Amino acid sequence: MSLEEFLEEWNKPSEFVEVKTSGSTGEPKRMMVEKRRMLNSARITCDFLGLKKGDTALLCMSTDYIAGKMMVVRSIERGLKLISVEPSGHPLSHLSALTSHLSLVAMVPMQVYNSLQVPEEKERLMAIRHLIIGGGAIDEAMERELREFPNAVWSTYGMTETLSHIALRRISGPDASDWYTPFPSVEISQNDDGCLVINAPEVCAETLVTNDIVEIVNKRFRILGRKDNVICSGGIKLQIEEIERELKPYVRVPYIISKRKDEKFGEVVVLLTENSTEVAQAICEKHLPKYHQPKAYIHVDQIPLTETGKPARKKAEILARDIK
């Protein structure tokens, strides 16, 4: 969907807009959302960041998905000047004369990573007043580099159902933190499984129970992993994200931890890697606790990802199940 097509849909008399989910935990699905709730979300974010009419925003993400649509809606709600560029891995490559005036830019981690590799693009990135990053995990090394940025860099928490994000975590400067701060109109809690429960009536009609296992302290939260990314192996619960974090310093090629059913253990850890299985096994045996070590190693030409660059967990699980 082009920017013009989205604006045409937005300006129709219907009270709803169609959006589709990213598909990170299953097949992408389409849903109808209320324009008034999208405007509420835009207002909340702009208020939190102190954006005002006449500030300049950059649209460098696809308007097929909620993140791109919401950049447009924020511009509409707040009267921002919107610059649109073709979505790409290097969104700042042709904006040298404009970046000093950018007040708000939203990117996925891959776009930020690519921009950091090119000195001119990194300089433009550093000039952005508010850079918000969503759509995937932020690598620890990249986060360390962003911590030194002079302006505000934020990690977002949210999903399609919450019309983009409902909480932000500061990455840059002395206020950098591992904890997400929900917007003032958002209430958070946990269910019996330790998963985050979101009550955000201005943007979501129903209370939303997520699959994210969290810790909550003083109305802020940090993410420990996903409920559906738990491997129950031999009576021990293993968090997929924790194993991936343990491997990150030692593996230089794309990989993903998954699971498969097992007659003896119930479920076992499986590693999919673009590396050779022999190299992957040697790394795991050297650096992982024994109960975290995979029972199977699978070489794949490409780690499965969604259209927005997130790990496609369900597809990985199918590969882990079917490739012996």
Secondary structure, 3 states (H helix, E strand, C coil): CCHHHHHHHHCCCCCEEEEECCCCCCCCCEEEEEHHHHHHHHHHHHHHHCCCCCCEEEECCCCCEHHHHHHHHHHHHHCCEEEECCCCCCCCCCCCCCHHHEEEEEECHHHHHHHHHCHHHHHHHHCCCEEEECCCCCCHHHHHHHCCCCCEEEEEEEEHHHCEEEEEEECCCCCCCCCEEECCCCEEEECCCCEEEEECCCCCCCCEEEEEEEEEECCEEEEEEEHHHEEEECCEEEEHHHHHHHHCCCCCCCEEEEEEEECCCEEEEEEEECCCHHHHHHHHHHHCCHHHCCCEEEECCCCCECCCCCECHHHHHHHHHHCC
